[in-house]
Amino acid sequence: MNMKIYNAVMTQLKGKSLEHLANIDLYLNDPTMVPDHSTIVQEVIKNAKEMGDCENAFRCLQQHFAPQPKKKVQQFEPPAPPPPIEVPPEVNSEPIREPELLKRSPSFRKSPANKDK
């Protein structure tokens, strides 16, 4: 596609649309500038329709012919494998007796039931 022609068409459509907008603004804000006041409503409607035509053509061309940015394909590294699960050593199936608890656990030694021991 020839980008110079595309840009020229888009610029011309935008310029024509702005021209119609300026005319509408002039008609609505300073009606004394219009010599024949009887046709001011028809002139506003005519300019609004022509502005809409220019804007619709602009959007249509932009939608169908505007250069699309190239999509970047991002390369992702695969995630690191999870660390191996450590299997705890086998637990002795025998319960811990009171004398052993007194040696191992300071909380057990401070408990009210063991104050007298």
N, C-alpha and C positions, 0 to 999 in steps of 0.2 A: 504494500500500500504506500502511496506517495504521501508522506507526512506533511509536505508543504501545502498540498491541495487540501488535505484534511484540516490543517491548522487555519488556512485561509477561510474555509467554509465556516468553521466554528467561530472564528473571530467576527466574520460578517454577520452571522446569526445573532451573536451576542450584541454586536453594535446596533443592529436593527431593533432588537428587543429593548435596548436602553434608549434608543431614539423614541420609540412608542411610549415608553415609560415617562420620558421627559415631556412629551406632548400631553399625556394624561395629567401629569402633575401641573403643567401650565394651565390646562383647561379648568382644573378643579381649584387651583389656588389663586389664579389671576385671570378671571374670565374677561376682563376688559381688554386683554390682548387679542381676543377673538373678535373680528369685525362683525360677523353675523351671529348674534346670540341665539337665534332660533334653532341653529343646527348644533349647538354645543353638546347636547346629549348624544346625538347620533355620532358626532366626532369622537367622543369618549368611548362609546361602544365599539366603533370601528377600530380605534387604536388598541383597545383591550383585546379584541379578537386577533388582530395582527400580531400583537405582542405574544399572545398565547400560542399562535401558530409558530412563531420563531422559537419560543422556548420548547415547544413539543418537538420540533425538528432537531433542536440542539440535543435534547435528551435522547431522542431516538438514535441519532448518529453516535452519540457518546456511548450508548449502551451496546450498539452493534459493531462499532468500528474503532473505539478507543483502544490504544495499545494496552494490553494487560501486562502487569508486572509478572516477571517470571517467579514462580514459586521455588523457594529454596527447599531442597531436600536435606533435612538435617540428619546427620549420621549419629546414631546413638550407640554408645558402647554398651555391650550386654552387662547386666548387673553382676556384681561379684557373687560367687556362690556363697551361700550361708555357711557360717563356721560349723564345724562338726559338733554334734550334740555329745556332750560328755555324759557318760553313763556313771551315776554315782556308784561307789563301791557297795558291795552287798552289805546290808545292815544286819547286825546281829539280831536275831529274833528274840533274844532274851531281854526282858525289861531291866532297866537299871534299878538297882536296889538302893535303899536309903543311904547306906554308907558311901556308896559310889557317888550319889547325888551330893552329899555333903562335901566331897572332895572337888567335884566339878563345877557346881553351881553356886555362885555367891548369892543369888536371889533366894535359893532354897535355904541357905544358911541364915539369911536375915528374916525368913518367914516367922510369924508369931508361934507357929507350932514347934519350931526348933529352937526357941529361945532358951528353953530349960536344958538343952542337951549340950 
